[in-house]
Amino acid sequence: MNQSEDNKIESIDKKIKEKEKAEQIVKDYLKPSCDEEMTEDDYPRLEE
């Protein structure tokens, strides 16, 4: 491959990794911490 194609591939890989990292940050931010107490309204129990 020539230099231009290598740079394009590296650029695409970098963008994909940045997007995955951003998505992981959002998931971690939205995920409730283990210390938080959830009420039954937030997390209702299913009765059979």
C-alpha positions as CSV (number, residue, x, y, z in Angstrom):
1,M,0.0,0.0,0.0
2,N,1.1,3.5,-0.5
3,Q,1.6,6.1,2.2
4,S,-1.8,7.8,1.6
5,E,-3.8,4.5,2.0
6,D,-1.9,3.7,5.2
7,N,-2.8,7.1,6.7
8,K,-6.4,6.7,5.8
9,I,-6.6,3.3,7.5
10,E,-4.9,4.6,10.6
11,S,-7.2,7.6,10.6
12,I,-10.3,5.4,10.4
13,D,-9.0,3.1,13.1
14,K,-8.3,6.1,15.4
15,K,-11.8,7.5,14.8
16,I,-13.4,4.1,15.6
17,K,-11.4,3.8,18.8
18,E,-12.3,7.3,19.9
19,K,-16.0,6.6,19.2
20,E,-15.8,3.4,21.3
21,K,-14.1,5.2,24.1
22,A,-16.7,7.9,24.1
23,E,-19.5,5.4,24.1
24,Q,-17.9,3.6,27.1
25,I,-17.6,6.9,29.0
26,V,-21.3,7.5,28.4
27,K,-22.3,4.0,29.6
28,D,-20.2,4.3,32.7
29,Y,-21.7,7.7,33.5
30,L,-25.3,6.5,33.1
31,K,-24.7,3.3,34.9
32,P,-25.9,3.6,38.6
33,S,-23.2,3.1,41.1
34,C,-23.3,0.1,43.5
35,D,-23.6,2.5,46.4
36,E,-26.9,4.0,45.2
37,E,-30.0,2.6,46.8
38,M,-32.7,2.1,44.3
39,T,-36.3,2.4,45.3
40,E,-39.0,0.0,44.3
41,D,-40.4,2.6,41.9
42,D,-37.1,2.8,40.1
43,Y,-36.6,-1.0,40.0
44,P,-39.9,-2.7,40.6
45,R,-40.0,-6.4,41.5
46,L,-41.8,-8.8,39.3
47,E,-44.2,-11.1,41.1
48,E,-45.1,-14.4,39.6
